[in-house]
Amino acid sequence: MFPLWKAVLSESVLGYISWSLYHALPPMIYYFPLQTLALTGIEVFAVAFFSPIFLTIGPFWRLANNEYVLAFLRLTMVGSLASYHAPNASIRLLILAAGVSSSLLVQTVTWWSGNSLQRFIRIWGFMLGKIMLLVLRIWYTSLNPVWSSQVANSVILTIGFIAAVEQIHSGGDKRKQETNKTGNVIRETASHPHWFLSGIAFGSLMFLTLWIFGEVSLISRWAVSGHPHTGPDPNPYGGTVLLGLAQGLMLSFWSWSSIISFALFLIGLASSAGLLYLHTWSAAVAGNILGVFTMCVWPQLAGRFVSCPHPGKAMSTAMFAYVLELFFCVWCTAYKFVPGGVYIRESSHLLLGFIMLCIGIEFLTGPKKDLSSVFEVKSNQKPFFKRSKNYIKLLLWLLVGVGLLGLGLRYKTYQKKLGQGVPKRDFSAMIWPFRFGYDNEGWSNLEGSANLLNQTGADFITIIESDASKPFIGNHDPTMWLGERLGFYTDFGPSTRDHTWGIMALSRYPIVKSTHHLLPSPEGEIAPAISLTVNFTGKLVDFVVAHFGNEEEDLDRKLQAIAVSNLLKTSSKQVVFLGYITSAPGSRDYTELIKNGNVKDIDSTDRDRWCSYIMYRGVIRLGYARISHAGLSDSEVQMAKFRIPDHVDSYVDNDRIVTDPSQVPEDIHFNPRFGSYKDGHNYVPIHHFHMSTPKYFKRTN
């Protein structure tokens, strides 16, 4: 017999690949409407999740059970990882969709065919593949290495092919004739006839695992608040999430009475409510408990699921629930750009409640057995099951240990980078609409973003559209990634459960305090803002950063301008505003900020602006620059340099504009790596100064 430890390891690798494909397709679909802020028709590629519906047809089921066809599907699933090397987003989307379809066909056939031990190991391999995904994301600072590094992609692709070939040649894909008929597939298991309810519950469980536990930092981002009481930082406290998920899987090996099962469900239900409505540490503890519950019910619900007598119907129903909940999640935040969005805006509580209800109904009905009990009904392979469980537990805790080691090393490295800012009177601030770290070709490009930010030399950075923790954007954490890469202090901004598109702050110097704000948004998308105080080695400067609503939402922008002007008015005497306000210079909202917020525009002569603005009070302006995006985003970088005066009540601001850098001291020059002064737009695909910048400011003699 094929060594059990090899089978467990191979199926775990293949499970990781399946999860990676399921994670990758929604962001790839979302990339296209992101360009137009409207549905594009590309959303139809979500039908890739419905491929199991073909298995409801007898001839298709028999065809998919053919060992050569199944081998082809396995290799197609693994080969679709090569989509990372595709020349453009459209081809990558096509290959990903093919990979998802193949993976679900393989999953359905192999979970319902073969002997009990094979099926047991395959299902556990899928669950361990999820843990493997989380561990690898820890080592790649929340990114999945297969989608973030060409080298890692090639290595994982090779390992995936080895695992697939091992399963093909081991006999794992060979099945005797009696297992080719769906009526005989479940003879060794206790039949569970309610395929519809079981499918809905399993699909909901899969989505819950993707949505909230797609990465170990997500719980922290649901619970986050302002400084100094931010709640648990994702590094190192993401380790508690990983431990909770692993402990949940360990608990699943136990058998429970109906009373204990009901108590477990009530705990899970209460923890889901706590994650939604509590704050900081309390919310994080609730999230960890929800993680224990989620993985605790995985084997039991999976066992019931594969006991259904109609594999094609059961898996199709599960994927219908999964995709429906995924789209509902999109509608909760992107409600302004989708039909019917107004009716379900900010309704994550309804989604989470529905998911917990579906899971609860299935969990509380039927026999209370673990996964091995389901398969051991008529099995004479109990010694092999026992050995398999031991290998499963060993691999689980090996993965957890590797994950905790990765968090520990990252934390140690990050702490060494922090606090390295030198005492200075001058500082630079920048704003950049980031678009979740995806470049104009549809690739996640945090590496390019970090290089750009580092080259600007900015001391304080605010990034708009930064919350990529949503499942349709990628389930990763650009704030944490950039903070650790650059060695900056971070503020995530409003919680991901607040349904904003996100706004982050990065600071070379410590953030003393901050407050997160949800600006008035009665009609459009929720507008986020942060007010912060940064300690520039003994000198405190306030910052207000904000992302207003769209141009079409006139009432929203009016109310948001009033709210932000009040924040500016109540800030200290020294404050810098960095905002995306979708209004022209001199407009109503611009005037509201300038007059009632009591701030000055960094360059009131620059009339060719629409979105990004920099304003200030109580500091001396030194320079202003606009840097082209070069395809890294759809928006330029704006940055300014300031000096903190010795006496805030008696200083003179610079009032004269010069474009010749030789007229000002060299230490306030912008990085010459971006070229020199340039009028008009820069259309060359490199980061370059443009729009009549850089400009420097001097005092009139």
Secondary structure as UniProt FT lines:
FT   HELIX           4..36
FT   HELIX           42..56
FT   HELIX           58..65
FT   HELIX           67..79
FT   HELIX           80..85
FT   HELIX           89..112
FT   HELIX           116..139
FT   TURN            140..142
FT   HELIX           145..147
FT   HELIX           150..169
FT   TURN            170..173
FT   HELIX           177..180
FT   HELIX           182..185
FT   TURN            186..188
FT   HELIX           195..211
FT   TURN            212..213
FT   TURN            216..217
FT   HELIX           218..223
FT   HELIX           234..251
FT   TURN            252..253
FT   HELIX           258..277
FT   HELIX           280..305
FT   TURN            306..307
FT   HELIX           311..333
FT   HELIX           335..337
FT   TURN            339..340
FT   HELIX           341..344
FT   TURN            345..346
FT   HELIX           348..364
FT   HELIX           371..375
FT   HELIX           382..417
FT   TURN            418..419
FT   STRAND          426..433
FT   HELIX           435..437
FT   TURN            440..441
FT   HELIX           446..456
FT   STRAND          460..464
FT   TURN            471..474
FT   HELIX           478..486
FT   STRAND          489..491
FT   HELIX           496..498
FT   STRAND          503..507
FT   STRAND          511..519
FT   STRAND          526..536
FT   TURN            537..538
FT   STRAND          539..547
FT   TURN            551..552
FT   HELIX           554..569
FT   STRAND          575..580
FT   TURN            585..586
FT   HELIX           588..591
FT   HELIX           592..596
FT   TURN            597..598
FT   STRAND          600..601
FT   TURN            602..605
FT   STRAND          612..617
FT   STRAND          620..627
FT   TURN            630..631
FT   STRAND          637..643
FT   TURN            648..649
FT   STRAND          656..658
FT   HELIX           661..663
FT   HELIX           666..668
FT   HELIX           672..674
FT   STRAND          695..698
//
